[in-house]
Amino acid sequence: MLFSKNSLSRILPAFVSFSILLYSCNSNNSSEQTSEQSAPKLVKSAEFNADSAFQFVQKQVDFGPRVPNTLAHKACKDYLVASLKKYGFQVTEQDFTATTFDNKSLNATNIIGSFNPSAAKRILLTSHWDSRPFSDQDSIVKDKPVIAANDGASGVGILLEVARTISAQSAKPDIGVDIIFFDAEDWGSSGEDTTLEYSGYCLGSKHWAENKHVPNYTAYFGVLLDMAGAKGATFFKEGYSVQLADDVVRTVWTTASKLGYSNYFIDERGGSITDDHLPVNQKAHIPMIDIIHTRPNNLSKTFFDQWHTSHDTMDNIDPKTLKAVGQTLVQVLYQEAAGEAL
């Protein structure tokens, strides 16, 4: 094709402009592709079995209320220790004596299981395993101990299944995992007694934070589970967790979202709850968050309906909720082991 001098003078600037635009678009596409390629993605992880977790919760409930100084408490302790050992965890029983807000003396035990104990990078997963000795939120029966299917056993059941899951894999995550079942968490004052540290709750976690099972022990971060198994549970971003370990909150909630569990892990900040993660943050100086069932917009009840009542039974435990929490934790472990934290 032949161009006259005048037509070429008109076409050339347009061609140059188009070339610059094309280069710019290609550069942007390349930049976006590089960004997408470098962004952390979900790695392949082990499958968390919700039915198995449900059975772990059921087994604890079958012992009866796990109130310190009772036979059920002792029997459940032996079961938890044996279970962790069965899944290849190195177990430490941290016995201690705790004094409650009403001056009772408790024979208590923090149960600590360590997976891959020589690994430098460690993740700490915790829940309390004791039951509240009275149903103070019950409308009728207030003096009986709580069976504590959700407020205690659900978190422990999830963590036992996490232990079983990672131990059963031929390719285990290259990371250290410490599971602690805190004792004597739930014998606190029914009111907000400001003269008592943590209102008399969190006796086991406080003891561990001040007397770590390994001198100078630390962890990359920690996650506490509390009331983690009820039907239709909602886990808002607990206030102290956001304040003290916001990066961990974002990691866990982002992971849950990518797995499709946003209906459980609500992307909104909730209230600040006094729980076992506070001593770990404040005394052990390990950033720990709390995955806890709350309803911040409910003026009549902050927690699930059966909280601290005689109705906290297996009827309220949902394998779907156990799955959402447990699979999220397993995925977080595998992401950390692969250096692909979300």
C-alpha positions as CSV (number, residue, x, y, z in Angstrom):
1,M,0.0,0.0,0.0
2,L,1.3,3.4,-0.9
3,F,0.9,6.5,1.4
4,S,1.2,10.1,0.4
5,K,3.3,12.3,2.5
6,N,0.2,14.0,4.0
7,S,-1.6,10.7,4.8
8,L,1.6,9.3,6.4
9,S,1.9,12.4,8.6
10,R,-1.6,11.7,9.9
11,I,-1.1,8.0,10.4
12,L,2.3,8.0,12.0
13,P,1.3,9.8,15.2
14,A,-1.8,7.6,15.6
15,F,0.4,4.5,15.1
16,V,2.9,5.7,17.8
17,S,0.0,6.5,20.2
18,F,-1.5,3.1,19.6
19,S,1.9,1.4,20.2
20,I,2.4,3.3,23.5
21,L,-1.2,2.3,24.6
22,L,-0.6,-1.3,23.6
23,Y,2.7,-1.4,25.5
24,S,1.0,0.2,28.5
25,C,-1.8,-2.4,28.5
26,N,0.7,-5.3,28.1
27,S,2.8,-3.9,31.0
28,N,-0.3,-3.6,33.2
29,N,-1.4,-7.1,32.3
30,S,2.1,-8.4,33.0
31,S,2.1,-6.6,36.3
32,E,-1.3,-7.9,37.3
33,Q,-0.3,-11.5,36.3
34,T,2.9,-11.2,38.4
35,S,0.9,-9.9,41.3
36,E,-1.6,-12.7,41.0
37,Q,1.2,-15.3,40.7
38,S,3.0,-13.9,43.8
39,A,-0.2,-13.6,45.9
40,P,-0.5,-16.5,48.5
41,K,-3.0,-19.2,47.4
42,L,-4.7,-22.0,49.1
43,V,-2.3,-25.0,49.4
44,K,-3.4,-28.6,49.5
45,S,-4.2,-29.5,53.0
46,A,-5.5,-32.6,54.9
47,E,-9.2,-33.1,55.3
48,F,-10.8,-32.5,58.7
49,N,-13.4,-35.1,59.6
50,A,-16.4,-33.5,61.2
51,D,-18.0,-36.8,62.3
52,S,-14.8,-37.8,64.1
53,A,-14.7,-34.4,65.8
54,F,-18.3,-34.9,66.9
55,Q,-17.4,-38.2,68.5
56,F,-14.5,-36.6,70.4
57,V,-17.0,-34.1,71.8
58,Q,-19.5,-36.9,72.7
59,K,-16.8,-38.9,74.5
60,Q,-16.1,-36.0,76.8
61,V,-19.7,-35.4,77.5
62,D,-20.2,-39.1,78.3
63,F,-17.9,-38.6,81.3
64,G,-20.4,-36.2,82.8
65,P,-19.5,-32.6,83.9
66,R,-15.7,-32.3,84.0
67,V,-15.6,-30.2,87.2
68,P,-12.2,-30.1,89.0
69,N,-12.0,-32.3,92.1
70,T,-14.5,-34.9,90.7
71,L,-14.0,-38.4,89.3
72,A,-15.4,-37.4,85.9
73,H,-12.7,-34.7,85.7
74,K,-9.9,-37.3,86.5
75,A,-11.3,-39.8,84.0
76,C,-11.5,-37.2,81.2
77,K,-8.0,-36.0,81.9
78,D,-6.7,-39.6,81.4
79,Y,-8.6,-39.9,78.2
80,L,-7.3,-36.6,76.8
81,V,-3.7,-37.5,77.7
82,A,-4.0,-40.9,76.1
83,S,-5.6,-39.5,73.0
84,L,-2.8,-37.0,72.4
85,K,-0.2,-39.7,72.9
86,K,-2.0,-42.0,70.5
87,Y,-1.6,-39.4,67.8
88,G,2.1,-39.1,68.4
89,F,2.1,-35.9,70.5
90,Q,4.7,-35.5,73.3
91,V,2.5,-34.9,76.4
92,T,3.2,-32.8,79.5
93,E,0.7,-32.8,82.4
94,Q,1.1,-29.5,84.3
95,D,-0.5,-30.1,87.7
96,F,-1.3,-27.1,89.8
97,T,-3.5,-25.9,92.6
98,A,-5.9,-23.1,91.9
99,T,-7.9,-21.0,94.3
100,T,-11.3,-19.9,93.0
101,F,-13.2,-16.7,93.5
102,D,-15.2,-18.4,96.3
103,N,-12.1,-19.7,98.0
104,K,-12.3,-23.3,96.8
105,S,-9.0,-25.2,96.2
106,L,-8.9,-27.0,92.9
107,N,-6.6,-29.9,91.9
108,A,-6.1,-28.9,88.3
109,T,-4.1,-30.0,85.2
110,N,-3.1,-28.2,82.0
111,I,-2.6,-30.9,79.4
112,I,0.0,-29.9,76.8
113,G,0.7,-31.9,73.6
114,S,3.5,-31.1,71.3
115,F,3.8,-32.2,67.6
116,N,7.2,-32.1,66.0
117,P,8.7,-30.7,69.2
118,S,12.1,-29.9,67.6
119,A,10.6,-27.5,65.0
120,A,11.6,-23.9,65.6
121,K,8.4,-22.4,64.1
122,R,5.5,-23.3,66.4
123,I,1.7,-22.6,66.4
124,L,-0.2,-22.8,69.6
125,L,-3.8,-24.1,69.6
126,T,-5.8,-24.1,72.8
127,S,-9.2,-24.7,74.5
128,H,-10.4,-25.2,78.0
129,W,-11.5,-28.7,79.0
130,D,-13.2,-28.2,82.4
131,S,-16.9,-27.7,83.1
132,R,-18.6,-24.9,85.0
133,P,-19.7,-26.1,88.5
134,F,-23.0,-24.3,88.4
135,S,-25.7,-23.4,85.9
136,D,-26.0,-19.8,87.0
137,Q,-27.7,-18.7,83.7
138,D,-30.4,-21.3,83.9
139,S,-33.9,-20.1,84.6
140,I,-34.7,-23.1,86.8
141,V,-31.8,-25.3,87.8
142,K,-28.9,-23.1,88.9
143,D,-26.9,-25.3,91.3
144,K,-26.1,-28.2,89.0
145,P,-22.9,-28.4,87.0
146,V,-22.9,-27.6,83.3
147,I,-22.5,-30.6,81.0
148,A,-20.5,-28.2,78.8
149,A,-20.9,-29.8,75.3
150,N,-20.3,-26.5,73.6
151,D,-18.6,-24.4,76.3
152,G,-15.5,-26.5,76.6
153,A,-15.9,-29.9,74.9
154,S,-16.5,-28.6,71.4
155,G,-13.1,-26.8,71.2
156,V,-11.3,-29.8,72.7
157,G,-13.0,-32.1,70.3
158,I,-12.0,-30.0,67.3
159,L,-8.4,-29.9,68.5
160,L,-8.3,-33.7,69.1
161,E,-9.4,-34.1,65.5
162,V,-6.8,-31.6,64.3
163,A,-4.2,-33.8,66.2
164,R,-5.5,-37.0,64.6
165,T,-5.7,-35.3,61.1
166,I,-2.1,-34.1,61.0
167,S,-0.7,-37.3,62.6
168,A,-2.4,-39.5,60.0
169,Q,-0.8,-37.8,57.0
170,S,2.2,-39.3,55.2
171,A,3.3,-35.8,54.3
172,K,2.9,-34.0,57.6
173,P,3.1,-30.2,57.8
174,D,6.7,-29.1,58.5
175,I,5.8,-27.0,61.5
176,G,5.6,-27.4,65.2
177,V,2.1,-27.5,66.8
178,D,1.4,-27.3,70.5
179,I,-2.1,-28.1,71.8
180,I,-3.0,-27.0,75.3
181,F,-6.1,-28.0,77.1
182,F,-6.4,-25.4,79.8
183,D,-8.0,-26.4,83.1
184,A,-10.0,-24.4,85.7
185,E,-11.1,-21.8,83.2
186,D,-14.8,-21.8,84.0
187,W,-15.0,-21.4,87.8
188,G,-15.2,-17.6,87.7
189,S,-17.5,-15.1,89.3
190,S,-21.0,-14.8,87.8
191,G,-20.6,-11.0,88.1
192,E,-17.9,-8.7,86.8
193,D,-15.8,-8.6,90.0
194,T,-13.1,-6.0,89.2
195,T,-11.1,-7.0,92.3
196,L,-10.3,-10.4,90.8
197,E,-7.9,-10.8,87.9
198,Y,-9.9,-11.9,84.9
199,S,-13.0,-12.0,87.1
200,G,-11.8,-15.3,88.6
201,Y,-11.8,-17.1,85.3
202,C,-8.8,-18.3,83.2
203,L,-7.0,-19.9,86.2
204,G,-5.3,-22.6,84.0
205,S,-4.1,-20.3,81.2
206,K,-2.9,-17.7,83.8
207,H,-0.9,-20.5,85.5
208,W,0.6,-21.7,82.2
209,A,1.5,-18.2,81.0
210,E,3.4,-17.6,84.3
211,N,4.9,-21.1,84.3
212,K,5.5,-22.3,80.8
213,H,6.0,-26.0,80.3
214,V,9.3,-25.3,78.5
215,P,11.5,-22.4,79.7
216,N,11.4,-19.5,77.3
217,Y,8.8,-21.2,75.2
218,T,7.3,-19.0,72.5
219,A,5.1,-19.5,69.5
220,Y,4.6,-17.7,66.2
221,F,1.0,-17.1,67.2
222,G,-1.9,-18.9,69.0
223,V,-5.6,-19.6,68.5
224,L,-8.0,-20.2,71.3
225,L,-11.3,-22.0,70.7
226,D,-14.3,-21.4,72.9
227,M,-17.9,-22.4,72.3
228,A,-17.0,-23.5,68.8
229,G,-19.5,-26.1,67.9
230,A,-23.1,-24.9,68.2
231,K,-25.7,-24.9,65.4
232,G,-25.6,-21.6,63.4
233,A,-22.6,-20.3,65.3
234,T,-21.3,-16.9,64.4
235,F,-17.6,-16.0,65.1
236,F,-17.2,-12.2,65.1
237,K,-13.7,-10.7,65.3
238,E,-13.3,-10.6,69.1
239,G,-12.2,-7.2,70.4
240,Y,-9.1,-8.1,72.4
241,S,-7.9,-10.4,69.5
242,V,-8.1,-7.4,67.0
243,Q,-6.4,-5.2,69.5
244,L,-3.5,-7.6,70.4
245,A,-3.1,-9.9,67.4
246,D,-4.8,-8.2,64.4
247,D,-2.6,-9.9,61.8
248,V,-3.6,-13.3,63.1
249,V,-7.3,-12.4,63.0
250,R,-6.9,-11.4,59.4
251,T,-5.1,-14.6,58.5
252,V,-7.7,-16.8,60.0
253,W,-10.7,-15.0,58.8
254,T,-9.3,-14.7,55.3
255,T,-8.5,-18.4,55.3
256,A,-12.1,-19.2,56.4
257,S,-13.5,-17.0,53.7
258,K,-11.5,-18.6,51.0
259,L,-12.7,-22.0,52.2
260,G,-16.3,-20.8,52.0
261,Y,-17.0,-20.4,55.7
262,S,-17.9,-16.7,55.8
263,N,-21.3,-17.4,57.2
264,Y,-19.6,-18.6,60.3
265,F,-16.5,-16.3,60.4
266,I,-18.2,-12.9,60.3
267,D,-16.1,-10.1,58.9
268,E,-17.1,-7.6,61.6
269,R,-15.6,-6.7,64.9
270,G,-17.5,-8.0,68.0
271,G,-17.2,-7.3,71.7
272,S,-14.1,-7.8,73.9
273,I,-14.3,-11.1,75.9
274,T,-12.3,-12.1,79.0
275,D,-11.0,-15.5,78.0
276,D,-7.9,-17.7,78.0
277,H,-6.2,-15.7,75.3
278,L,-5.8,-12.7,77.6
279,P,-3.2,-14.3,79.9
280,V,-1.4,-15.8,76.9
281,N,-1.1,-12.3,75.3
282,Q,-0.5,-10.3,78.5
283,K,1.7,-12.7,80.5
284,A,3.3,-15.1,78.0
285,H,3.6,-12.4,75.3
286,I,2.4,-14.6,72.5
287,P,-0.1,-13.1,70.1
288,M,-3.3,-15.2,70.5
289,I,-6.8,-14.8,69.1
290,D,-10.1,-16.1,70.3
291,I,-12.5,-17.9,68.0
292,I,-15.6,-17.6,70.1
293,H,-19.4,-17.8,69.4
294,T,-20.8,-14.3,70.1
295,R,-23.9,-12.3,69.1
296,P,-22.9,-8.7,69.6
297,N,-26.2,-7.3,68.3
298,N,-28.2,-9.3,70.7
299,L,-28.9,-7.2,73.8
300,S,-30.3,-10.0,75.9
301,K,-27.6,-12.7,75.4
302,T,-24.0,-12.3,74.2
303,F,-23.3,-16.0,73.7
304,F,-25.3,-19.0,72.5
305,D,-28.7,-19.6,74.2
306,Q,-27.6,-22.5,76.3
307,W,-24.5,-20.8,77.8
308,H,-23.9,-21.7,81.4
309,T,-27.2,-23.6,81.6
310,S,-28.2,-27.2,82.1
311,H,-29.1,-27.3,78.4
312,D,-25.5,-27.0,77.0
313,T,-25.8,-30.6,75.7
314,M,-25.0,-32.6,72.6
315,D,-28.3,-31.6,71.1
316,N,-26.8,-28.3,70.2
317,I,-23.6,-29.5,68.6
318,D,-23.5,-29.4,64.8
319,P,-20.8,-31.2,62.8
320,K,-21.1,-28.5,60.1
321,T,-19.8,-25.9,62.6
322,L,-17.1,-28.3,63.8
323,K,-16.0,-28.7,60.2
324,A,-15.9,-25.0,59.5
325,V,-13.6,-24.3,62.5
326,G,-11.5,-27.4,62.2
327,Q,-10.9,-27.2,58.4
328,T,-9.9,-23.6,58.8
329,L,-7.4,-24.4,61.5
330,V,-5.9,-27.3,59.4
331,Q,-5.6,-25.0,56.4
332,V,-3.9,-22.3,58.5
333,L,-1.3,-24.8,59.6
334,Y,-0.6,-26.0,56.1
335,Q,-0.4,-22.4,54.8
336,E,2.1,-21.5,57.5
337,A,4.2,-24.7,56.8
338,A,4.3,-23.7,53.1
339,G,5.1,-20.1,53.8
340,E,1.9,-19.1,52.1
341,A,-0.1,-17.4,54.9
342,L,-3.1,-15.7,53.5
